[in-house]
Amino acid sequence: MTSFPKARITRITTAREQEEQAAADALPEAEDSDDDAWDPFEET
């Protein structure tokens, strides 16, 4: 606080709130596919 004397705390969040926000912002997981039609590591 001494480095930023005019700083104001405007919101305090708990770890649970941060986890919930991160989960809401996260991209959906890709579905596992049984289709092995394309393998990015397969040498041609």
FIMI-751250 format. One record per residue (C-alpha): residue in three letters; z, y, x negated. Coordinates in pm, whole numbers, padded with zeros to 5 digits, always signed. Layout:
! FIMI-751250
AlaZYX ...
//
This chain:
! FIMI-751250
Met+00000+00000+00000 Thr+00053+00233-00292 Ser-00314+00200-00388 Phe-00426+00301-00039 Pro-00157+00532+00102 Lys-00364+00628+00410 Ala-00448+00268+00501 Arg-00336+00153+00845 Ile-00284-00202+00967 Thr-00474-00218+01294 Arg-00457-00589+01373 Ile-00259-00888+01257 Thr-00394-01236+01320 Thr-00225-01570+01282 Ala-00373-01860+01091 Arg-00443-02033+01424 Glu-00636-01729+01552 Gln-00838-01720+01230 Glu-00917-02092+01261 Glu-01026-02049+01622 Gln-01249-01756+01531 Ala-01403-01948+01241 Ala-01473-02244+01470 Ala-01635-02015+01727 Asp-01852-01848+01460 Ala-01954-02174+01288 Leu-02298-02318+01330 Pro-02313-02635+01537 Glu-02320-02959+01342 Ala-02655-03127+01309 Glu-02685-03448+01505 Asp-02709-03769+01308 Ser-03044-03926+01363 Asp-03127-04293+01339 Asp-03485-04186+01279 Asp-03555-04244+00910 Ala-03907-04101+00936 Trp-03844-03835+00674 Asp-03636-03861+00362 Pro-03624-03546+00148 Phe-03533-03751-00160 Glu-03804-04011-00122 Glu-04055-04004-00404 Thr-04414-04028-00294 
//
